[in-house]
Amino acid sequence: MNHGSQPEPPLDTPFGDWLRWALVRNGYDPEERGVQRRFADASGIPVATVSRLLRDKGQPDVGTCYALGVTLGIPVMPLLVRAGHLPPEALEKEPQPTERPRTPTTEEEALTALGVIDETDRAAVKSVINALTAKHRQEGTS
């Protein structure tokens, strides 16, 4: 059995069929005796779970998806979609590192990020923060 060069099955492919494809792609022939045990040992997934997944008798939990991804060198997000934990749209909406919001670096930026825009409110929040900071310094808990 040599399907290592076949393209990845579509997202709606039954999980067991996809797992067979992924195993072959990684040098595990699911038809070979002892392969389920060998893969189970390599991945830390119980052999009964590997067997159940290959027979399409349920979907993997999130931890199993993670272990599969790590062992097979496959991103976890598509596995979570294949397993039904996330909708297919999650793959389109996954934030890219450049899209993540920048962490505020100044008091003014932090207050704005928190939605405190009134100058009187800003002064009050700063006053509370300063009082708490001074208290913690005195108590040695900062």
Backbone as CSV, one residue per row, in Angstrom:
resi,resn,N_x,N_y,N_z,CA_x,CA_y,CA_z,C_x,C_y,C_z
1,MET,0.843,-1.181,0.000,0.000,0.000,0.000,0.881,1.235,0.000
2,ASN,0.814,2.024,-1.070,1.647,3.211,-1.149,0.819,4.377,-1.654
3,HIS,0.219,5.118,-0.712,-0.575,6.288,-1.058,0.110,7.548,-0.554
4,GLY,1.396,7.474,-0.281,2.123,8.598,0.298,2.140,9.826,-0.574
5,SER,1.925,9.664,-1.893,1.963,10.816,-2.778,0.571,11.311,-3.152
6,GLN,-0.468,10.676,-2.620,-1.829,11.115,-2.921,-2.103,12.444,-2.225
7,PRO,-2.918,13.308,-2.853,-3.244,14.589,-2.204,-4.088,14.370,-0.952
8,GLU,-4.037,15.336,-0.065,-4.804,15.235,1.173,-6.296,15.199,0.855
9,PRO,-7.013,14.288,1.508,-8.462,14.209,1.275,-9.168,15.491,1.719
10,PRO,-10.341,15.775,1.133,-11.108,16.967,1.531,-11.501,16.922,3.016
11,LEU,-11.838,18.085,3.554,-12.186,18.194,4.980,-13.383,17.342,5.375
12,ASP,-14.292,17.070,4.451,-15.484,16.291,4.805,-15.276,14.782,4.668
13,THR,-14.053,14.352,4.386,-13.733,12.925,4.320,-13.896,12.313,5.706
14,PRO,-14.465,11.104,5.816,-14.549,10.461,7.136,-13.171,10.434,7.810
15,PHE,-13.167,10.663,9.121,-11.907,10.799,9.840,-11.009,9.568,9.669
16,GLY,-11.600,8.388,9.713,-10.803,7.165,9.570,-10.077,7.100,8.230
17,ASP,-10.750,7.516,7.161,-10.112,7.535,5.836,-8.983,8.549,5.809
18,TRP,-9.230,9.719,6.407,-8.173,10.715,6.458,-6.985,10.206,7.266
19,LEU,-7.254,9.567,8.414,-6.171,9.064,9.260,-5.353,8.008,8.518
20,ARG,-6.021,7.138,7.769,-5.291,6.159,6.955,-4.345,6.871,5.993
21,TRP,-4.854,7.907,5.325,-4.027,8.684,4.399,-2.822,9.279,5.131
22,ALA,-3.065,9.879,6.300,-1.991,10.529,7.058,-0.955,9.514,7.544
23,LEU,-1.411,8.348,7.969,-0.477,7.313,8.418,0.424,6.871,7.275
24,VAL,-0.178,6.606,6.119,0.609,6.173,4.956,1.614,7.253,4.578
25,ARG,1.169,8.495,4.596,2.046,9.619,4.256,3.263,9.672,5.176
26,ASN,3.094,9.169,6.395,4.182,9.192,7.382,4.870,7.843,7.554
27,GLY,4.662,6.938,6.605,5.387,5.664,6.617,4.760,4.561,7.442
28,TYR,3.521,4.727,7.860,2.810,3.692,8.614,1.770,3.057,7.685
29,ASP,1.912,1.782,7.392,0.927,1.083,6.564,-0.141,0.511,7.493
30,PRO,-1.356,1.093,7.495,-2.393,0.642,8.428,-2.782,-0.827,8.254
31,GLU,-2.468,-1.412,7.096,-2.805,-2.818,6.858,-1.740,-3.762,7.417
32,GLU,-0.587,-3.227,7.731,0.524,-4.041,8.240,0.293,-4.389,9.703
33,ARG,0.567,-5.632,10.039,0.394,-6.104,11.414,1.304,-5.315,12.369
34,GLY,0.737,-4.843,13.470,1.503,-4.152,14.501,1.656,-2.653,14.292
35,VAL,1.169,-2.143,13.168,1.349,-0.721,12.881,0.537,0.145,13.842
36,GLN,-0.674,-0.274,14.176,-1.473,0.513,15.111,-0.765,0.643,16.449
37,ARG,-0.172,-0.424,16.919,0.575,-0.401,18.190,1.800,0.504,18.059
38,ARG,2.508,0.378,16.951,3.707,1.194,16.744,3.351,2.683,16.716
39,PHE,2.259,3.028,16.011,1.834,4.425,15.966,1.341,4.884,17.337
40,ALA,0.610,4.037,18.021,0.117,4.375,19.361,1.291,4.680,20.285
41,ASP,2.327,3.862,20.229,3.506,4.091,21.063,4.199,5.404,20.697
42,ALA,4.288,5.697,19.398,4.962,6.919,18.942,4.184,8.173,19.325
43,SER,2.853,8.070,19.326,2.016,9.247,19.545,1.547,9.417,20.983
44,GLY,1.586,8.346,21.773,1.039,8.406,23.129,-0.469,8.251,23.163
45,ILE,-1.060,7.927,22.020,-2.501,7.703,21.934,-2.744,6.217,22.192
46,PRO,-3.697,5.860,23.036,-3.953,4.436,23.276,-4.260,3.682,21.976
47,VAL,-3.750,2.470,21.858,-3.960,1.681,20.646,-5.452,1.461,20.380
48,ALA,-6.246,1.338,21.430,-7.693,1.173,21.245,-8.298,2.408,20.579
49,THR,-7.780,3.592,20.917,-8.261,4.829,20.305,-7.858,4.881,18.839
50,VAL,-6.621,4.512,18.539,-6.164,4.483,17.138,-7.054,3.546,16.332
51,SER,-7.311,2.372,16.867,-8.157,1.393,16.189,-9.564,1.942,15.969
52,ARG,-10.124,2.540,17.005,-11.479,3.100,16.923,-11.552,4.192,15.865
53,LEU,-10.539,5.056,15.820,-10.532,6.137,14.838,-10.419,5.602,13.416
54,LEU,-9.581,4.596,13.227,-9.425,4.014,11.893,-10.708,3.331,11.409
55,ARG,-11.519,2.863,12.349,-12.797,2.222,11.999,-13.952,3.221,11.959
56,ASP,-13.663,4.506,12.110,-14.688,5.555,12.125,-15.741,5.307,13.190
57,LYS,-15.303,4.897,14.353,-16.211,4.652,15.485,-16.109,5.798,16.481
58,GLY,-16.183,7.007,15.990,-16.098,8.182,16.840,-15.038,9.136,16.334
59,GLN,-15.039,10.310,16.924,-14.099,11.354,16.558,-13.094,11.546,17.695
60,PRO,-11.890,11.999,17.368,-10.890,12.226,18.417,-11.236,13.452,19.257
61,ASP,-10.858,13.402,20.537,-11.035,14.581,21.377,-9.920,15.581,21.048
62,VAL,-9.962,16.735,21.680,-9.004,17.799,21.373,-7.568,17.350,21.666
63,GLY,-7.362,16.670,22.795,-6.014,16.197,23.136,-5.479,15.205,22.128
64,THR,-6.350,14.336,21.631,-5.936,13.362,20.625,-5.612,14.076,19.314
65,CYS,-6.395,15.094,18.961,-6.092,15.884,17.759,-4.700,16.500,17.879
66,TYR,-4.396,17.022,19.054,-3.076,17.614,19.265,-1.973,16.564,19.093
67,ALA,-2.154,15.411,19.717,-1.152,14.343,19.617,-0.993,13.876,18.170
68,LEU,-2.096,13.758,17.452,-2.027,13.375,16.036,-1.242,14.415,15.249
69,GLY,-1.553,15.688,15.467,-0.874,16.750,14.747,0.625,16.751,14.995
70,VAL,1.005,16.627,16.249,2.427,16.627,16.594,3.126,15.419,15.978
71,THR,2.543,14.249,16.124,3.167,13.017,15.646,3.237,12.968,14.120
72,LEU,2.190,13.458,13.466,2.126,13.382,12.001,2.664,14.637,11.313
73,GLY,3.066,15.624,12.090,3.596,16.853,11.503,2.540,17.627,10.731
74,ILE,1.333,17.677,11.303,0.193,18.321,10.643,-0.341,19.407,11.566
75,PRO,-0.686,20.590,11.029,-1.260,21.638,11.886,-2.520,21.152,12.598
76,VAL,-2.695,21.569,13.831,-3.800,21.090,14.656,-5.147,21.691,14.239
77,MET,-5.174,22.948,13.797,-6.449,23.576,13.436,-7.243,22.748,12.424
78,PRO,-6.657,22.313,11.308,-7.438,21.495,10.376,-7.908,20.181,11.004
79,LEU,-7.125,19.624,11.922,-7.549,18.399,12.606,-8.776,18.661,13.472
80,LEU,-8.791,19.803,14.135,-9.947,20.154,14.960,-11.202,20.344,14.106
81,VAL,-11.010,20.852,12.889,-12.134,20.981,11.959,-12.581,19.596,11.504
82,ARG,-11.627,18.749,11.106,-11.961,17.389,10.655,-12.708,16.615,11.731
83,ALA,-12.324,16.833,12.991,-12.936,16.100,14.101,-14.267,16.710,14.537
84,GLY,-14.649,17.837,13.950,-15.922,18.453,14.275,-15.892,19.382,15.475
85,HIS,-14.699,19.689,15.994,-14.599,20.591,17.141,-14.726,22.051,16.730
86,LEU,-14.404,22.349,15.477,-14.497,23.706,14.951,-15.173,23.655,13.586
87,PRO,-15.866,24.729,13.195,-16.466,24.758,11.862,-15.381,25.024,10.815
88,PRO,-15.607,24.650,9.568,-14.610,24.898,8.513,-14.212,26.371,8.404
89,GLU,-15.141,27.272,8.738,-14.828,28.702,8.660,-13.677,29.093,9.591
90,ALA,-13.421,28.298,10.604,-12.336,28.610,11.551,-10.996,28.677,10.839
91,LEU,-10.857,27.905,9.773,-9.596,27.923,9.029,-9.413,29.242,8.280
92,GLU,-10.517,29.856,7.881,-10.446,31.132,7.181,-10.233,32.279,8.150
93,LYS,-10.723,32.140,9.375,-10.699,33.230,10.346,-9.525,33.150,11.306
94,GLU,-8.681,32.146,11.168,-7.569,32.008,12.098,-6.691,33.258,12.032
95,PRO,-6.475,33.910,13.166,-5.681,35.139,13.140,-4.227,34.849,12.781
96,GLN,-3.696,35.723,11.995,-2.283,35.640,11.644,-1.501,36.476,12.648
97,PRO,-0.233,36.156,12.875,0.543,36.909,13.870,0.510,38.414,13.637
98,THR,0.463,38.856,12.387,0.456,40.294,12.122,-0.896,40.921,12.454
99,GLU,-1.947,40.093,12.608,-3.274,40.613,12.899,-3.541,40.738,14.397
100,ARG,-2.693,40.194,15.214,-2.932,40.228,16.650,-2.755,41.652,17.166
101,PRO,-3.634,42.045,18.084,-3.518,43.409,18.599,-2.224,43.602,19.369
102,ARG,-1.686,44.788,19.245,-0.458,45.135,19.947,-0.794,45.387,21.413
103,THR,0.048,44.914,22.307,-0.147,45.129,23.736,0.170,46.587,24.065
104,PRO,-0.724,47.260,24.800,-0.441,48.653,25.164,0.861,48.738,25.963
105,THR,1.644,49.791,25.688,2.925,49.922,26.380,2.965,51.098,27.340
106,THR,2.020,52.013,27.234,1.996,53.152,28.154,0.683,53.135,28.934
107,GLU,0.660,53.906,30.037,-0.576,54.030,30.817,-1.708,54.547,29.944
108,GLU,-1.404,55.560,29.140,-2.428,56.175,28.290,-2.993,55.158,27.295
109,GLU,-2.123,54.357,26.670,-2.587,53.330,25.730,-3.423,52.272,26.448
110,ALA,-2.992,51.890,27.646,-3.723,50.875,28.410,-5.123,51.380,28.774
111,LEU,-5.208,52.613,29.229,-6.508,53.176,29.581,-7.420,53.260,28.357
112,THR,-6.863,53.662,27.229,-7.649,53.725,25.997,-8.122,52.333,25.605
113,ALA,-7.228,51.338,25.692,-7.594,49.952,25.350,-8.701,49.436,26.264
114,LEU,-8.727,49.899,27.507,-9.769,49.495,28.456,-11.066,50.283,28.273
115,GLY,-11.020,51.295,27.422,-12.221,52.082,27.173,-12.410,53.239,28.130
116,VAL,-11.390,53.565,28.907,-11.470,54.690,29.847,-10.973,55.921,29.089
117,ILE,-11.921,56.736,28.605,-11.523,57.871,27.763,-11.769,59.237,28.414
118,ASP,-12.677,59.309,29.359,-12.944,60.557,30.069,-11.742,60.895,30.959
119,GLU,-11.277,62.160,30.884,-10.074,62.556,31.637,-10.243,62.403,33.143
120,THR,-11.425,62.694,33.680,-11.674,62.540,35.116,-11.590,61.055,35.500
121,ASP,-12.178,60.188,34.677,-12.117,58.740,34.926,-10.686,58.231,34.826
122,ARG,-9.936,58.749,33.850,-8.541,58.325,33.686,-7.728,58.678,34.932
123,ALA,-7.954,59.893,35.439,-7.236,60.334,36.645,-7.599,59.456,37.838
124,ALA,-8.877,59.083,37.940,-9.316,58.234,39.053,-8.676,56.850,38.968
125,VAL,-8.647,56.275,37.780,-8.046,54.944,37.615,-6.556,55.003,37.941
126,LYS,-5.862,56.038,37.440,-4.431,56.189,37.737,-4.200,56.318,39.242
127,SER,-5.079,57.060,39.916,-4.955,57.257,41.361,-5.091,55.923,42.102
128,VAL,-6.067,55.117,41.706,-6.258,53.804,42.338,-5.039,52.915,42.080
129,ILE,-4.547,52.907,40.849,-3.369,52.089,40.518,-2.167,52.528,41.343
130,ASN,-1.957,53.834,41.443,-0.821,54.332,42.225,-0.952,53.963,43.696
131,ALA,-2.164,54.062,44.248,-2.386,53.709,45.654,-2.120,52.219,45.884
132,LEU,-2.605,51.380,44.987,-2.386,49.936,45.128,-0.909,49.578,44.971
133,THR,-0.257,50.223,44.029,1.172,49.962,43.818,1.970,50.352,45.058
134,ALA,1.663,51.516,45.637,2.362,51.970,46.850,2.106,51.007,48.009
135,LYS,0.858,50.556,48.137,0.511,49.607,49.220,1.320,48.318,49.059
136,HIS,1.380,47.789,47.845,2.116,46.538,47.621,3.607,46.713,47.872
137,ARG,4.138,47.884,47.536,5.560,48.143,47.799,5.829,48.146,49.294
138,GLN,4.934,48.760,50.050,5.092,48.805,51.510,5.022,47.405,52.112
139,GLU,4.124,46.589,51.570,3.950,45.241,52.109,4.980,44.253,51.531
140,GLY,5.703,44.720,50.532,6.683,43.835,49.907,6.079,42.750,49.042
141,THR,4.891,43.023,48.484,4.213,42.002,47.673,4.125,42.380,46.200
142,SER,4.887,43.371,45.761,4.765,43.795,44.357,5.528,42.917,43.424
